[in-house]
Amino acid sequence: MKRKAIILLTASMVLTFGSVGTVFAEEPVAQTAENAVHEHTWGNPYYVVDKEAEYDWVTVVDTPEQTIKYDIYRMYWYTTGQWEETRDPDRFDVWYKSEEGGLYPLLHPYDKPEDNPLFIGYDDNGNPTYTGDHSIVGPFYETIPAVTHDEYQEISPEEGHNEHKCTVCGEIQDSDTGEVIKPGTLPEEPTDPSEPTDPSEPTDPSEPTDPSEPSEPSNTEDDVQNSDKTAQTTDSKEQKSVESDTDKTGAPQTGDTATLLSLITLAGSAVTGGTAFGLRRKFKK
C-alpha cells in the first residue's frame, strides 16, 4: 500500500509540473498573437456626400439704389419759337453755341424791341424788358431705385469627404484625416480538418454514446475478487515499467505524450486497485 501511494503521488506531481510547463510555454505565443498589428490594404478613395446642396430663388441687384443731384435747363429756340427743358448740361452747351439758340439775337438783331418774340414791355425808365431766353434751376435731388432680377441659385454648397476601405478587414477611414469611420474585423483563420469540430462528441469508441443508459452494477464478491486480481496484475506490470523508464532516462519528460499517458494509466490503476482492495476487505468482514 505504501509503494502504491508513493507511485500515485509521484504521477500526480509529474502531471502537475507538466501542466505548468505547458501553460508557460503557450503564454508567449498567445501574447504575440494579441499584440500582432494588422497592416491595412486600402482600396481606391471614393467621395461620400454628407449634406446635399440647397437651392432657392435669390434677388440679384444689377444696379444699386442711388441718389443723384441735377439741374433743370430751360432754353428758347428762336427759329422755332419753342421752349426746351432738360437736365442734360451738354444739351444746354449746344443751345448756348447755336445760331438758332443763344447766338441768334447777336447774329440777327431785331430792328426794334417789339419785333423780339420775348419782348415784355418798357420799364419805368423807358428801357425795353425781355423774358430770359434761358434759365438754370436747381440743384434738385432724386433717388433712383435699384435694378434687380430673380435667379435660382445655390444658397448652401454640398458637403462631403473622401473615404477608403481596407480590402482585408473592411475598416473604413477618412482618406484625408485618417479618422476611423467604421472599425474592421479580421477574418477567422480556417480550422484544421483533422481536428474534431464538436468537442462534446466522445473520442473513445468504447464509451457509451448515450449517457442516459445506466451501467450494470458489479456488487458481487466474485466481481470484486476478479477486479482485485486484475488490478494487482496491472499494478505490478506498470510499476516495473515505470521503474525501468526512470532508471534509464531519469525524471519523465513533461512534453513526452507517451510518458504522460503511461503516468495517467498508472494513476488510474493505483486508484482502481486501492478501491477494489478496500471493497474486498469490506465484503470479507
Secondary structure, 3 states (H helix, E strand, C coil): CHHHHHHHHHHHHHHHHHHHHHHHHHHHHHHHHHCCCCCCCECCCEEEEEECCEEEEEEEEEECCEEEEEEEEEEEECCCCEEEEECCHHHHHHHHCCCCCCCHHHHCCCCCHHHCCCEEEECCCCCEEECCCEEEEEEEEEEECCEEEEEEEEEECCEEEEEEEECCCCCEEECCCCCEEECCCCCCCCCCCCCCCCCCCCCCCCCCCCCCCCCCCCCCHHHHHHHHHHHHHHHHHHHHHHHHHHHHHCCCCCCCHHHHHHHHHHHHHHHHHHHHHHHHHHHHC
